[in-house]
Amino acid sequence: MAVKMRLVRLGRRNRSFFRLRVGDERFAPTGRFIEEVGYVNPHEKDRSKGEVINRERCEYWLSKGAKTSETVASMLKRHGIGVSGADAPAGA
């Protein structure tokens, strides 16, 4: 089973909201998932309130070999959570 960390878009039109989920990459992002480890609200003016990430759980899943999407990798890097070279996407 290949585990992937990715964002899932929720919310209404022009009011997007994203959840950071860990799940099997064979399933759709909005489908079955293992764990929710954070969320992103791009409409929040204060970035500390707009991006909430459970650091311990992200590091745990990365240590278990979870892959990340490019967007999630840059977001984790911004929060100081390292994505190792083998797991990092090609563009990062």
Biopython code that builds the backbone (N, CA, C, O; Angstrom):
import numpy as np
from Bio.PDB.StructureBuilder import StructureBuilder

atoms = [
    (1, "MET", "N", (0.849, -1.182, 0.000)),
    (1, "MET", "CA", (0.000, 0.000, 0.000)),
    (1, "MET", "C", (0.892, 1.243, 0.000)),
    (1, "MET", "O", (1.739, 1.405, 0.879)),
    (2, "ALA", "N", (0.700, 2.104, -0.976)),
    (2, "ALA", "CA", (1.454, 3.355, -1.064)),
    (2, "ALA", "C", (0.651, 4.460, -0.394)),
    (2, "ALA", "O", (-0.486, 4.735, -0.775)),
    (3, "VAL", "N", (1.254, 5.085, 0.604)),
    (3, "VAL", "CA", (0.574, 6.137, 1.363)),
    (3, "VAL", "C", (0.993, 7.494, 0.811)),
    (3, "VAL", "O", (2.165, 7.715, 0.508)),
    (4, "LYS", "N", (0.036, 8.391, 0.685)),
    (4, "LYS", "CA", (0.305, 9.711, 0.127)),
    (4, "LYS", "C", (-0.366, 10.783, 0.982)),
    (4, "LYS", "O", (-1.486, 10.604, 1.461)),
    (5, "MET", "N", (0.337, 11.897, 1.161)),
    (5, "MET", "CA", (-0.215, 13.063, 1.855)),
    (5, "MET", "C", (-0.627, 14.057, 0.788)),
    (5, "MET", "O", (0.189, 14.450, -0.046)),
    (6, "ARG", "N", (-1.891, 14.466, 0.806)),
    (6, "ARG", "CA", (-2.368, 15.402, -0.201)),
    (6, "ARG", "C", (-3.496, 16.261, 0.337)),
    (6, "ARG", "O", (-4.123, 15.942, 1.347)),
    (7, "LEU", "N", (-3.738, 17.362, -0.366)),
    (7, "LEU", "CA", (-4.799, 18.286, 0.016)),
    (7, "LEU", "C", (-6.099, 17.894, -0.668)),
    (7, "LEU", "O", (-6.107, 17.434, -1.810)),
    (8, "VAL", "N", (-7.192, 18.084, 0.051)),
    (8, "VAL", "CA", (-8.527, 17.820, -0.476)),
    (8, "VAL", "C", (-9.306, 19.120, -0.419)),
    (8, "VAL", "O", (-9.412, 19.738, 0.640)),
    (9, "ARG", "N", (-9.851, 19.537, -1.555)),
    (9, "ARG", "CA", (-10.587, 20.801, -1.616)),
    (9, "ARG", "C", (-12.016, 20.598, -1.140)),
    (9, "ARG", "O", (-12.726, 19.704, -1.600)),
    (10, "LEU", "N", (-12.415, 21.447, -0.212)),
    (10, "LEU", "CA", (-13.775, 21.460, 0.305)),
    (10, "LEU", "C", (-14.279, 22.894, 0.249)),
    (10, "LEU", "O", (-13.586, 23.776, -0.259)),
    (11, "GLY", "N", (-15.464, 23.131, 0.759)),
    (11, "GLY", "CA", (-15.997, 24.485, 0.798)),
    (11, "GLY", "C", (-16.849, 24.777, -0.420)),
    (11, "GLY", "O", (-16.983, 23.955, -1.326)),
    (12, "ARG", "N", (-17.413, 25.953, -0.417)),
    (12, "ARG", "CA", (-18.288, 26.320, -1.527)),
    (12, "ARG", "C", (-17.511, 27.094, -2.592)),
    (12, "ARG", "O", (-16.313, 27.338, -2.445)),
    (13, "ARG", "N", (-18.182, 27.464, -3.626)),
    (13, "ARG", "CA", (-17.559, 28.202, -4.722)),
    (13, "ARG", "C", (-17.020, 29.542, -4.205)),
    (13, "ARG", "O", (-17.694, 30.257, -3.464)),
    (14, "ASN", "N", (-15.811, 29.854, -4.608)),
    (14, "ASN", "CA", (-15.113, 31.078, -4.206)),
    (14, "ASN", "C", (-14.823, 31.167, -2.709)),
    (14, "ASN", "O", (-14.434, 32.231, -2.227)),
    (15, "ARG", "N", (-14.997, 30.104, -1.982)),
    (15, "ARG", "CA", (-14.674, 30.043, -0.547)),
    (15, "ARG", "C", (-14.027, 28.700, -0.252)),
    (15, "ARG", "O", (-14.530, 27.928, 0.565)),
    (16, "SER", "N", (-12.919, 28.424, -0.911)),
    (16, "SER", "CA", (-12.287, 27.114, -0.787)),
    (16, "SER", "C", (-11.687, 26.902, 0.598)),
    (16, "SER", "O", (-11.345, 27.848, 1.308)),
    (17, "PHE", "N", (-11.573, 25.643, 0.948)),
    (17, "PHE", "CA", (-11.023, 25.205, 2.220)),
    (17, "PHE", "C", (-10.376, 23.858, 1.936)),
    (17, "PHE", "O", (-10.968, 23.021, 1.255)),
    (18, "PHE", "N", (-9.175, 23.637, 2.447)),
    (18, "PHE", "CA", (-8.459, 22.399, 2.144)),
    (18, "PHE", "C", (-8.139, 21.642, 3.414)),
    (18, "PHE", "O", (-7.809, 22.238, 4.439)),
    (19, "ARG", "N", (-8.238, 20.320, 3.342)),
    (19, "ARG", "CA", (-7.820, 19.457, 4.447)),
    (19, "ARG", "C", (-6.625, 18.646, 3.986)),
    (19, "ARG", "O", (-6.571, 18.175, 2.851)),
    (20, "LEU", "N", (-5.668, 18.493, 4.890)),
    (20, "LEU", "CA", (-4.469, 17.704, 4.610)),
    (20, "LEU", "C", (-4.724, 16.290, 5.105)),
    (20, "LEU", "O", (-4.841, 16.049, 6.306)),
    (21, "ARG", "N", (-4.807, 15.358, 4.161)),
    (21, "ARG", "CA", (-5.154, 13.984, 4.503)),
    (21, "ARG", "C", (-4.049, 13.026, 4.104)),
    (21, "ARG", "O", (-3.319, 13.249, 3.138)),
    (22, "VAL", "N", (-3.948, 11.954, 4.873)),
    (22, "VAL", "CA", (-3.043, 10.855, 4.577)),
    (22, "VAL", "C", (-3.919, 9.691, 4.159)),
    (22, "VAL", "O", (-4.857, 9.325, 4.866)),
    (23, "GLY", "N", (-3.615, 9.114, 3.014)),
    (23, "GLY", "CA", (-4.427, 8.005, 2.550)),
    (23, "GLY", "C", (-3.723, 7.176, 1.512)),
    (23, "GLY", "O", (-2.653, 7.537, 1.022)),
    (24, "ASP", "N", (-4.332, 6.066, 1.184)),
    (24, "ASP", "CA", (-3.840, 5.185, 0.143)),
    (24, "ASP", "C", (-3.989, 5.904, -1.192)),
    (24, "ASP", "O", (-5.069, 6.407, -1.504)),
    (25, "GLU", "N", (-2.928, 5.958, -1.979)),
    (25, "GLU", "CA", (-2.982, 6.722, -3.219)),
    (25, "GLU", "C", (-3.873, 6.089, -4.286)),
    (25, "GLU", "O", (-4.160, 6.721, -5.303)),
    (26, "ARG", "N", (-4.311, 4.852, -4.068)),
    (26, "ARG", "CA", (-5.203, 4.204, -5.028)),
    (26, "ARG", "C", (-6.627, 4.752, -4.938)),
    (26, "ARG", "O", (-7.398, 4.624, -5.889)),
    (27, "PHE", "N", (-6.978, 5.355, -3.816)),
    (27, "PHE", "CA", (-8.320, 5.900, -3.633)),
    (27, "PHE", "C", (-8.355, 7.377, -4.014)),
    (27, "PHE", "O", (-7.331, 8.059, -3.998)),
    (28, "ALA", "N", (-9.534, 7.852, -4.352)),
    (28, "ALA", "CA", (-9.709, 9.257, -4.701)),
    (28, "ALA", "C", (-9.400, 10.129, -3.482)),
    (28, "ALA", "O", (-9.607, 9.694, -2.350)),
    (29, "PRO", "N", (-8.907, 11.355, -3.697)),
    (29, "PRO", "CA", (-8.594, 12.233, -2.563)),
    (29, "PRO", "C", (-9.793, 12.505, -1.656)),
    (29, "PRO", "O", (-9.632, 12.656, -0.445)),
    (30, "THR", "N", (-10.978, 12.566, -2.230)),
    (30, "THR", "CA", (-12.166, 12.834, -1.418)),
    (30, "THR", "C", (-12.791, 11.553, -0.884)),
    (30, "THR", "O", (-13.798, 11.601, -0.178)),
    (31, "GLY", "N", (-12.207, 10.419, -1.215)),
    (31, "GLY", "CA", (-12.748, 9.134, -0.771)),
    (31, "GLY", "C", (-12.170, 8.693, 0.556)),
    (31, "GLY", "O", (-11.990, 9.492, 1.475)),
    (32, "ARG", "N", (-11.885, 7.413, 0.635)),
    (32, "ARG", "CA", (-11.386, 6.822, 1.858)),
    (32, "ARG", "C", (-9.997, 7.361, 2.206)),
    (32, "ARG", "O", (-9.160, 7.543, 1.322)),
    (33, "PHE", "N", (-9.759, 7.610, 3.477)),
    (33, "PHE", "CA", (-8.455, 8.099, 3.914)),
    (33, "PHE", "C", (-8.112, 7.487, 5.259)),
    (33, "PHE", "O", (-8.980, 6.944, 5.942)),
    (34, "ILE", "N", (-6.847, 7.575, 5.635)),
    (34, "ILE", "CA", (-6.365, 6.984, 6.888)),
    (34, "ILE", "C", (-6.499, 7.971, 8.034)),
    (34, "ILE", "O", (-7.044, 7.651, 9.090)),
    (35, "GLU", "N", (-5.988, 9.187, 7.804)),
    (35, "GLU", "CA", (-5.957, 10.179, 8.883)),
    (35, "GLU", "C", (-5.941, 11.587, 8.312)),
    (35, "GLU", "O", (-5.402, 11.832, 7.233)),
    (36, "GLU", "N", (-6.536, 12.497, 9.049)),
    (36, "GLU", "CA", (-6.501, 13.913, 8.699)),
    (36, "GLU", "C", (-5.467, 14.574, 9.618)),
    (36, "GLU", "O", (-5.575, 14.483, 10.841)),
    (37, "VAL", "N", (-4.468, 15.238, 9.030)),
    (37, "VAL", "CA", (-3.374, 15.782, 9.836)),
    (37, "VAL", "C", (-3.296, 17.302, 9.821)),
    (37, "VAL", "O", (-2.353, 17.871, 10.371)),
    (38, "GLY", "N", (-4.262, 17.968, 9.206)),
    (38, "GLY", "CA", (-4.248, 19.423, 9.217)),
    (38, "GLY", "C", (-5.249, 19.998, 8.244)),
    (38, "GLY", "O", (-5.989, 19.275, 7.577)),
    (39, "TYR", "N", (-5.254, 21.325, 8.179)),
    (39, "TYR", "CA", (-6.131, 22.004, 7.232)),
    (39, "TYR", "C", (-5.518, 23.326, 6.805)),
    (39, "TYR", "O", (-4.617, 23.849, 7.462)),
    (40, "VAL", "N", (-6.017, 23.861, 5.697)),
    (40, "VAL", "CA", (-5.559, 25.134, 5.160)),
    (40, "VAL", "C", (-6.785, 25.945, 4.778)),
    (40, "VAL", "O", (-7.648, 25.479, 4.035)),
    (41, "ASN", "N", (-6.850, 27.164, 5.296)),
    (41, "ASN", "CA", (-7.909, 28.081, 4.930)),
    (41, "ASN", "C", (-7.244, 29.281, 4.259)),
    (41, "ASN", "O", (-6.759, 30.178, 4.948)),
    (42, "PRO", "N", (-7.212, 29.310, 2.909)),
    (42, "PRO", "CA", (-6.503, 30.392, 2.225)),
    (42, "PRO", "C", (-7.160, 31.762, 2.380)),
    (42, "PRO", "O", (-6.539, 32.773, 2.053)),
    (43, "HIS", "N", (-8.380, 31.819, 2.865)),
    (43, "HIS", "CA", (-9.075, 33.092, 3.021)),
    (43, "HIS", "C", (-8.831, 33.732, 4.389)),
    (43, "HIS", "O", (-9.256, 34.862, 4.630)),
    (44, "GLU", "N", (-8.158, 33.023, 5.271)),
    (44, "GLU", "CA", (-7.822, 33.551, 6.596)),
    (44, "GLU", "C", (-6.676, 34.547, 6.452)),
    (44, "GLU", "O", (-5.661, 34.238, 5.828)),
    (45, "LYS", "N", (-6.828, 35.722, 7.015)),
    (45, "LYS", "CA", (-5.793, 36.757, 6.899)),
    (45, "LYS", "C", (-4.537, 36.406, 7.699)),
    (45, "LYS", "O", (-3.422, 36.671, 7.251)),
    (46, "ASP", "N", (-4.713, 35.818, 8.865)),
    (46, "ASP", "CA", (-3.587, 35.425, 9.712)),
    (46, "ASP", "C", (-3.138, 34.017, 9.306)),
    (46, "ASP", "O", (-3.870, 33.048, 9.504)),
    (47, "ARG", "N", (-1.933, 33.911, 8.737)),
    (47, "ARG", "CA", (-1.463, 32.621, 8.223)),
    (47, "ARG", "C", (-1.346, 31.558, 9.315)),
    (47, "ARG", "O", (-1.544, 30.374, 9.041)),
    (48, "SER", "N", (-1.027, 31.963, 10.550)),
    (48, "SER", "CA", (-0.906, 30.970, 11.625)),
    (48, "SER", "C", (-2.247, 30.311, 11.934)),
    (48, "SER", "O", (-2.289, 29.158, 12.363)),
    (49, "LYS", "N", (-3.336, 31.033, 11.720)),
    (49, "LYS", "CA", (-4.663, 30.451, 11.902)),
    (49, "LYS", "C", (-5.139, 29.747, 10.634)),
    (49, "LYS", "O", (-5.960, 28.832, 10.696)),
    (50, "GLY", "N", (-4.621, 30.177, 9.491)),
    (50, "GLY", "CA", (-5.064, 29.636, 8.210)),
    (50, "GLY", "C", (-4.447, 28.300, 7.857)),
    (50, "GLY", "O", (-5.048, 27.520, 7.118)),
    (51, "GLU", "N", (-3.256, 28.018, 8.372)),
    (51, "GLU", "CA", (-2.592, 26.737, 8.124)),
    (51, "GLU", "C", (-2.311, 26.070, 9.453)),
    (51, "GLU", "O", (-1.466, 26.526, 10.223)),
    (52, "VAL", "N", (-3.017, 24.997, 9.714)),
    (52, "VAL", "CA", (-2.830, 24.246, 10.951)),
    (52, "VAL", "C", (-2.398, 22.840, 10.578)),
    (52, "VAL", "O", (-3.106, 22.135, 9.859)),
    (53, "ILE", "N", (-1.227, 22.433, 11.071)),
    (53, "ILE", "CA", (-0.676, 21.128, 10.745)),
    (53, "ILE", "C", (-0.262, 20.434, 12.036)),
    (53, "ILE", "O", (0.376, 21.040, 12.896)),
    (54, "ASN", "N", (-0.624, 19.172, 12.167)),
    (54, "ASN", "CA", (-0.198, 18.361, 13.299)),
    (54, "ASN", "C", (1.204, 17.850, 12.972)),
    (54, "ASN", "O", (1.367, 16.861, 12.258)),
    (55, "ARG", "N", (2.203, 18.535, 13.500)),
    (55, "ARG", "CA", (3.602, 18.260, 13.174)),
    (55, "ARG", "C", (4.020, 16.821, 13.500)),
    (55, "ARG", "O", (4.686, 16.168, 12.697)),
    (56, "GLU", "N", (3.629, 16.338, 14.670)),
    (56, "GLU", "CA", (4.018, 14.986, 15.086)),
    (56, "GLU", "C", (3.518, 13.934, 14.104)),
    (56, "GLU", "O", (4.257, 13.029, 13.717)),
    (57, "ARG", "N", (2.259, 14.062, 13.708)),
    (57, "ARG", "CA", (1.671, 13.058, 12.814)),
    (57, "ARG", "C", (2.268, 13.152, 11.413)),
    (57, "ARG", "O", (2.449, 12.126, 10.756)),
    (58, "CYS", "N", (2.573, 14.350, 10.946)),
    (58, "CYS", "CA", (3.209, 14.496, 9.634)),
    (58, "CYS", "C", (4.587, 13.850, 9.638)),
    (58, "CYS", "O", (4.939, 13.124, 8.708)),
    (59, "GLU", "N", (5.359, 14.110, 10.674)),
    (59, "GLU", "CA", (6.687, 13.510, 10.771)),
    (59, "GLU", "C", (6.588, 11.998, 10.885)),
    (59, "GLU", "O", (7.418, 11.279, 10.329)),
    (60, "TYR", "N", (5.582, 11.509, 11.600)),
    (60, "TYR", "CA", (5.382, 10.068, 11.724)),
    (60, "TYR", "C", (5.127, 9.441, 10.354)),
    (60, "TYR", "O", (5.755, 8.443, 10.001)),
    (61, "TRP", "N", (4.211, 10.020, 9.585)),
    (61, "TRP", "CA", (3.868, 9.448, 8.284)),
    (61, "TRP", "C", (5.026, 9.574, 7.306)),
    (61, "TRP", "O", (5.237, 8.682, 6.485)),
    (62, "LEU", "N", (5.774, 10.659, 7.379)),
    (62, "LEU", "CA", (6.945, 10.791, 6.509)),
    (62, "LEU", "C", (8.000, 9.752, 6.865)),
    (62, "LEU", "O", (8.670, 9.217, 5.981)),
    (63, "SER", "N", (8.151, 9.463, 8.158)),
    (63, "SER", "CA", (9.115, 8.441, 8.569)),
    (63, "SER", "C", (8.683, 7.047, 8.123)),
    (63, "SER", "O", (9.524, 6.165, 7.948)),
    (64, "LYS", "N", (7.393, 6.845, 7.939)),
    (64, "LYS", "CA", (6.875, 5.558, 7.468)),
    (64, "LYS", "C", (6.922, 5.444, 5.951)),
    (64, "LYS", "O", (6.555, 4.407, 5.398)),
    (65, "GLY", "N", (7.373, 6.504, 5.266)),
    (65, "GLY", "CA", (7.545, 6.447, 3.824)),
    (65, "GLY", "C", (6.420, 7.057, 3.019)),
    (65, "GLY", "O", (6.284, 6.760, 1.832)),
    (66, "ALA", "N", (5.612, 7.899, 3.631)),
    (66, "ALA", "CA", (4.520, 8.534, 2.893)),
    (66, "ALA", "C", (5.084, 9.509, 1.866)),
    (66, "ALA", "O", (6.032, 10.244, 2.142)),
    (67, "LYS", "N", (4.486, 9.503, 0.683)),
    (67, "LYS", "CA", (4.859, 10.448, -0.363)),
    (67, "LYS", "C", (4.023, 11.704, -0.184)),
    (67, "LYS", "O", (2.982, 11.672, 0.472)),
    (68, "THR", "N", (4.477, 12.813, -0.765)),
    (68, "THR", "CA", (3.718, 14.054, -0.666)),
    (68, "THR", "C", (3.498, 14.618, -2.063)),
    (68, "THR", "O", (4.283, 14.374, -2.979)),
    (69, "SER", "N", (2.423, 15.372, -2.208)),
    (69, "SER", "CA", (2.227, 16.105, -3.460)),
    (69, "SER", "C", (3.161, 17.314, -3.422)),
    (69, "SER", "O", (3.706, 17.641, -2.368)),
    (70, "GLU", "N", (3.347, 17.975, -4.554)),
    (70, "GLU", "CA", (4.247, 19.127, -4.602)),
    (70, "GLU", "C", (3.776, 20.240, -3.672)),
    (70, "GLU", "O", (4.585, 20.863, -2.986)),
    (71, "THR", "N", (2.479, 20.489, -3.650)),
    (71, "THR", "CA", (1.921, 21.550, -2.813)),
    (71, "THR", "C", (2.122, 21.240, -1.337)),
    (71, "THR", "O", (2.502, 22.116, -0.560)),
    (72, "VAL", "N", (1.871, 20.011, -0.956)),
    (72, "VAL", "CA", (2.037, 19.611, 0.449)),
    (72, "VAL", "C", (3.507, 19.682, 0.837)),
    (72, "VAL", "O", (3.828, 20.116, 1.944)),
    (73, "ALA", "N", (4.406, 19.267, -0.049)),
    (73, "ALA", "CA", (5.839, 19.318, 0.252)),
    (73, "ALA", "C", (6.289, 20.748, 0.515)),
    (73, "ALA", "O", (7.054, 20.992, 1.448)),
    (74, "SER", "N", (5.820, 21.708, -0.302)),
    (74, "SER", "CA", (6.224, 23.103, -0.084)),
    (74, "SER", "C", (5.609, 23.657, 1.191)),
    (74, "SER", "O", (6.228, 24.466, 1.881)),
    (75, "MET", "N", (4.389, 23.223, 1.508)),
    (75, "MET", "CA", (3.734, 23.673, 2.736)),
    (75, "MET", "C", (4.465, 23.126, 3.967)),
    (75, "MET", "O", (4.665, 23.850, 4.942)),
    (76, "LEU", "N", (4.857, 21.861, 3.924)),
    (76, "LEU", "CA", (5.589, 21.267, 5.041)),
    (76, "LEU", "C", (6.954, 21.929, 5.201)),
    (76, "LEU", "O", (7.412, 22.154, 6.321)),
    (77, "LYS", "N", (7.598, 22.240, 4.087)),
    (77, "LYS", "CA", (8.897, 22.913, 4.136)),
    (77, "LYS", "C", (8.764, 24.282, 4.790)),
    (77, "LYS", "O", (9.629, 24.694, 5.563)),
    (78, "ARG", "N", (7.677, 24.988, 4.477)),
    (78, "ARG", "CA", (7.430, 26.303, 5.057)),
    (78, "ARG", "C", (7.240, 26.213, 6.568)),
    (78, "ARG", "O", (7.559, 27.158, 7.291)),
    (79, "HIS", "N", (6.723, 25.084, 7.050)),
    (79, "HIS", "CA", (6.513, 24.878, 8.486)),
    (79, "HIS", "C", (7.711, 24.211, 9.160)),
    (79, "HIS", "O", (7.671, 23.924, 10.357)),
    (80, "GLY", "N", (8.769, 23.967, 8.401)),
    (80, "GLY", "CA", (9.981, 23.390, 8.973)),
    (80, "GLY", "C", (9.927, 21.896, 9.158)),
    (80, "GLY", "O", (10.692, 21.338, 9.944)),
    (81, "ILE", "N", (9.040, 21.245, 8.449)),
    (81, "ILE", "CA", (8.949, 19.788, 8.503)),
    (81, "ILE", "C", (9.654, 19.265, 7.274)),
    (81, "ILE", "O", (9.223, 19.516, 6.149)),
    (82, "GLY", "N", (10.743, 18.533, 7.485)),
    (82, "GLY", "CA", (11.574, 18.101, 6.366)),
    (82, "GLY", "C", (10.995, 16.924, 5.609)),
    (82, "GLY", "O", (10.507, 15.956, 6.192)),
    (83, "VAL", "N", (11.062, 17.036, 4.284)),
    (83, "VAL", "CA", (10.717, 15.931, 3.400)),
    (83, "VAL", "C", (12.031, 15.432, 2.847)),
    (83, "VAL", "O", (12.765, 16.192, 2.215)),
    (84, "SER", "N", (12.348, 14.142, 3.077)),
    (84, "SER", "CA", (13.634, 13.625, 2.641)),
    (84, "SER", "C", (13.754, 13.640, 1.132)),
    (84, "SER", "O", (12.745, 13.709, 0.430)),
    (85, "GLY", "N", (14.974, 13.575, 0.626)),
    (85, "GLY", "CA", (15.230, 13.670, -0.801)),
    (85, "GLY", "C", (14.546, 12.602, -1.622)),
    (85, "GLY", "O", (14.087, 12.891, -2.727)),
    (86, "ALA", "N", (14.457, 11.370, -1.126)),
    (86, "ALA", "CA", (13.829, 10.285, -1.885)),
    (86, "ALA", "C", (12.324, 10.484, -1.978)),
    (86, "ALA", "O", (11.717, 10.116, -2.984)),
    (87, "ASP", "N", (11.712, 11.060, -0.948)),
    (87, "ASP", "CA", (10.259, 11.240, -0.939)),
    (87, "ASP", "C", (9.836, 12.548, -1.594)),
    (87, "ASP", "O", (8.662, 12.727, -1.920)),
    (88, "ALA", "N", (10.779, 13.459, -1.788)),
    (88, "ALA", "CA", (10.421, 14.767, -2.321)),
    (88, "ALA", "C", (10.002, 14.639, -3.781)),
    (88, "ALA", "O", (10.581, 13.861, -4.539)),
    (89, "PRO", "N", (8.985, 15.415, -4.165)),
    (89, "PRO", "CA", (8.576, 15.391, -5.569)),
    (89, "PRO", "C", (9.651, 15.954, -6.474)),
    (89, "PRO", "O", (10.559, 16.641, -6.006)),
    (90, "ALA", "N", (9.563, 15.672, -7.764)),
    (90, "ALA", "CA", (10.592, 16.052, -8.720)),
    (90, "ALA", "C", (10.798, 17.570, -8.775)),
    (90, "ALA", "O", (11.928, 18.024, -8.951)),
    (91, "GLY", "N", (9.730, 18.365, -8.630)),
    (91, "GLY", "CA", (9.843, 19.809, -8.744)),
    (91, "GLY", "C", (10.373, 20.503, -7.502)),
    (91, "GLY", "O", (10.674, 21.696, -7.556)),
    (92, "ALA", "N", (10.497, 19.797, -6.386)),
    (92, "ALA", "CA", (10.880, 20.448, -5.132)),
    (92, "ALA", "C", (12.354, 20.589, -4.957)),
    (92, "ALA", "O", (12.808, 21.120, -3.943)),
]
sb = StructureBuilder()
sb.init_structure("model")
sb.init_model(0)
sb.init_chain("A")
sb.init_seg("    ")
for serial, (resi, resn, name, xyz) in enumerate(atoms, 1):
    if name == "N":
        sb.init_residue(resn, " ", resi, " ")
    sb.init_atom(name, np.array(xyz, "f"), 0.0, 1.0, " ", f" {name:<3s}", serial, name[0])
structure = sb.get_structure()
